[in-house]
């Protein structure tokens, strides 16, 4: 795994774009990385995009994103 680091200066704000083809792809594919980023960098803004879902899965995706972030 390749490691990367952001500067932790409070003046910086970073944006993270998370893309998933299906409603749980982001959590399965990079959930651990997202949790680590949230833990280590308080100045992150996440954009969570899921490309295909139905109404029930949409609610699950929102709930999951809120729990992660």
Secondary structure, 3 states (H helix, E strand, C coil): CCCCCCCCCCCCCEEEEEEECCCCHHHHHHHHHHHHHHHHCCCEEEEEEECCCCHHHHHHHHHHHHHHC
